[in-house]
Amino acid sequence: MGTGPLSPILSNILLEYLDKELECRGLLFMSYADDFAVFAKLQRAAERIMTSVSRYLTDELRMVVNQEKSRSQSKVYPSLIDHG
C-alpha cells in the first residue's frame, strides 16, 4: 500500500477480508488498525500461519507485507504481521 492519506482507509477495508479468512480457518487472532496477531500453540505452527497469511495478503489482497516488522514469536507464539 502507498503512503498517501487513503492508505490507512484502504488497508482497513481490505483487512476486513483477512478477518473473515482467519475466522474461516478457525484461528485465534486480534487486530488493531493495520496490525494484527494470529496465535498458535506451537512455534512451528506460528511460522506456518505467518507464511500462509503473508501469502494470502500478497496474492489475494495484493497488499505489501513489511517483512522487517513481521515475525513469529516463540514465547506466546503469535505471528505478527505488518503490511504498513
C-alpha positions in Angstrom: 0.0 0.0 0.0 1.2 3.5 -0.6 1.8 6.2 2.0 -1.0 8.6 0.9 -3.9 9.6 3.1 -6.2 6.9 1.7 -3.8 4.1 2.5 -5.0 3.6 6.1 -8.6 3.6 5.0 -8.0 1.2 2.1 -5.9 -1.1 4.4 -8.8 -1.3 6.9 -11.3 -2.1 4.2 -9.0 -4.9 2.8 -8.2 -6.2 6.3 -11.9 -7.0 6.8 -11.4 -9.7 4.2 -8.5 -11.0 6.2 -10.5 -11.1 9.4 -13.1 -13.2 7.6 -10.4 -15.5 6.2 -8.9 -16.1 9.6 -12.3 -16.8 11.1 -13.0 -19.3 8.4 -9.7 -21.0 9.2 -10.7 -21.1 12.9 -7.6 -19.2 14.0 -7.4 -17.1 17.2 -6.3 -13.6 16.3 -6.6 -9.9 17.2 -6.3 -6.9 15.1 -5.9 -3.2 15.7 -5.8 -0.6 12.9 -3.4 -2.1 10.3 -1.6 -4.5 12.7 -2.7 -7.9 13.8 -1.5 -11.0 15.6 -2.5 -14.6 14.9 -1.9 -17.0 17.8 -0.8 -20.7 17.7 0.2 -23.2 20.4 3.5 -24.2 18.8 6.3 -22.1 17.2 6.2 -24.3 14.1 2.5 -23.7 13.7 3.1 -19.9 14.1 5.6 -20.0 11.3 3.3 -21.9 9.0 0.5 -19.4 9.8 2.7 -16.5 9.1 3.8 -17.9 5.8 0.2 -18.7 4.8 -1.3 -15.4 5.9 1.5 -13.4 4.2 0.8 -15.3 1.0 -2.9 -14.5 1.4 -2.2 -10.8 1.8 0.1 -10.6 -1.1 -1.6 -13.0 -3.6 -5.3 -12.5 -2.8 -5.5 -8.9 -1.4 -2.5 -7.5 -3.3 -1.1 -5.9 -0.2 2.6 -5.5 0.7 3.8 -7.3 3.9 6.5 -5.4 5.8 9.0 -8.2 6.4 11.1 -6.1 8.8 8.2 -5.6 11.2 6.6 -9.1 10.7 7.7 -12.0 12.8 6.7 -15.2 14.5 7.4 -15.1 18.2 8.4 -18.0 20.4 7.0 -17.1 23.8 3.3 -16.6 23.2 3.5 -17.9 19.6 1.8 -15.1 17.8 2.5 -14.5 14.1 2.8 -10.7 14.0 2.3 -9.4 10.5 2.6 -5.7 9.5 1.8 -4.6 6.0 2.2 -0.9 6.6 
